[in-house]
Structures are given as structure tokens and as C-alpha cells.
């Protein structure tokens, strides 16, 4: 790991963007790496911790495996992004859970990776604003844009930023399960629309049980134009 000094923050910095699975964020991460290289840094996309070399900054985006202390020691800074008002809403799928709760203003934080998940110091905060009609694909575009903006803002600082400890009582969201995409056929679509908004039609589709059978339900937004109707 590079030792901190008077000039270690100067370009080109060795930046590694880590995405350890075929996540939806992968295309956004690839574009971000290209923009970092165009801006004068030495950036590389890594698909596993084994292939990640030492550097100044590592950004763990959409990772599903926990980085060990040995992995974190390869970089001066190890960044993760979490979509909640930390320390509230640590854990899994915070954007999805808050959407199902009916929230349209979702906080997002850039923080340092720590031994305890989502417990590191916070370098930056932002907010995602939704209208209540967006499906998960549209929300992810906003999430990716805010993620890259926070990461780029960290690198744009004249000196290495100092993070702020989280304050308050922590709360945690559980891992989502297939049953969390279940609909009640006796309830209206309006009452369950926030569940529909957050399902993935292929990986974890919405479904409901009726007359002894299970039915899968897909949702797709049509063109907003209603000409001819």
C-alpha cells in the first residue's frame, strides 16, 4: 500500500474499481474507469479481489463478497456506496426496501469500507429523488449516476478527504428473498405498485398464488405517449 505523503494524491493515481459479479452496475463501472483514465488517473476494472493489485484508491461497487482485511490493506482508501441515511438502513437492498416503504427521496452515502458492514466513516452524502413511477431499471440509472458522482467527487478533492464518523443508532435491512416479491391477489395494484416497481422480471419476478397455482407477473413501462387512446 502506498504510504501517505505530501504528493501521493497527485495524478496519476492508481484507482481500482471492483465489481465481483455480473452486476447491473458493470456497464456503468466500465464507463467510469474509462473516464478516470481520460482524466489522468491509472484506473482498472477488477472482477475479483485476487486480481486487484495495490494502489491508492479502491472502489467496491455492487460487490457480493466481503473484502478481507488483507484485501483492504492494498489501498489507502477503500470506498463503498450505500443508499440510505447511515447509520440508518445498513444492510441489504436499501434502495428497494425504502421504495417499498413509499419513500421517493432516497439518501446515498460514500463511505470507507470497514470490518463491520456499512459502518465506516462517511466521505459524502447525496440524495436521489424519484417521482414514484420509475421501475427498477430507471432507478438504477439514477443510482449509478449518483454513485459515480460521489466517487468522482472524492477524487476531485485537492487533498485526501477526511471522513466523518456515523452518528446515531444503526438499523439494518435484511437480505431480500423470493417471497418479498409476492403479491396479494386480493389487494389492488395501486396498493402493491411499489413492490412491482422494484422487482426484476428475470431474476426475482413478482408472483401471486391463486386457486392452488402460482402465477408470475412481469411489469414493463410503456411509452408515456397516449396519442390515439
Phi, psi and omega in degrees: 000140179292130178284139179295138179206187186290336186235007184290343181276355183281149177290151359277132176262146178274110184242130180239121176263120187250122175227104193266019180201169180285057185290156175300337184278354185304311179299325178291322177295321178297316179294324180294318177300318179298320180291325177295317178295322177294333181273000174109000176267167174255092185254150181213141175267128180244136182260357176204161178291331181297326184267003182273117178278183176284158180186193179271314186226131171245138179238115182262107186243120177066022183285146180250350178253143180283132177279128180286168177300324179296322178293316182293334181287353180284344183228152176291322179232138178233107190257141170227159179238136183224136187263067173199172179272076184304142012275004177283136174081030171294168175105215193260144170047051184296326179296316180295312182299318181290327176295317178296328176290349178099009181278140177248349176248109187246119177291157176216137186234144169256126185217167178277135175296139181224171179299323175267129185302132174062026184248002184286173177295150185258128180265334182195152179228148177211179181224138173257130182249127180238159182266354180093000181247346187290141171272171189302323179297320178291321179294325179294326176299316178294316180301315180296318180297316179293322179300311182292326178296317178295317180294318179293322178299323176300314182288337182281348180297144180295330179226158179307126182294155175253125182278158179253133178298148176287142181237140178113178180274129182282145170232161188224139172265140179280166174294137178285144180238165178305325182296339180288350176260010181283140175251154177261115182295346179270353178260159180283160174297324180299316182293337184245014186296326180293332172290315179300323182297332190256359180279154172257118187300337181258313188276317178215077185287159172289149179206164174212154179256133181203135177055037176080010180229158177251134183239137178266138182234124178255150179230133179221135178280128176274171177304135181294339180291132179245026179300136177089358179264000000 
